[in-house]
Amino acid sequence: MEEFGKQAESVLIAELTNAGLEINEKENGREGVDFVVKSENGRQSEIFLQPMDLIAQQSSKVPKEKLGEPRENLWVALIGFIPEKEPLIFLIPSKTLAKPDDFVFFENNVGMHTYLSNWEIKVFSKGMEKLGEYISYNQIENFK
């Protein structure tokens, strides 16, 4: 998955910069925040980057321990890769994960092993209509 990490960073930075937003890597602070995004009017959002190989994986798990508590200005950027295709960029509000629909979004709590607890995002053909709501061009305005 590391091979997609740098690629996902580049794709995300290009997408948000082209939308007129300022995006910077997190310098310090909370675990789980990879980027800070600022709009022209000063609105600030945080992004947790989650690359995904859409051929090898059917779902992506976001560790609760890394993401932290969902909140209004925290987003998960799920960047999906398929060979020879443009990457898919989904911008998912973290609050969405906290209210799983058990169709595309799931919550997996692992009792005493809380470090294994996660939010899961399933990517499959029947779920694409729901997941499509979070495609980047449908969500960019929420950052401005």
Summary of the structure (lengths in Angstrom):
residues: 144
radius of gyration: 14.6
end to end distance: 30.6
largest distance: 44.1
contacts: 412
relative contact order: 0.19
helix: 31%
strand: 33%
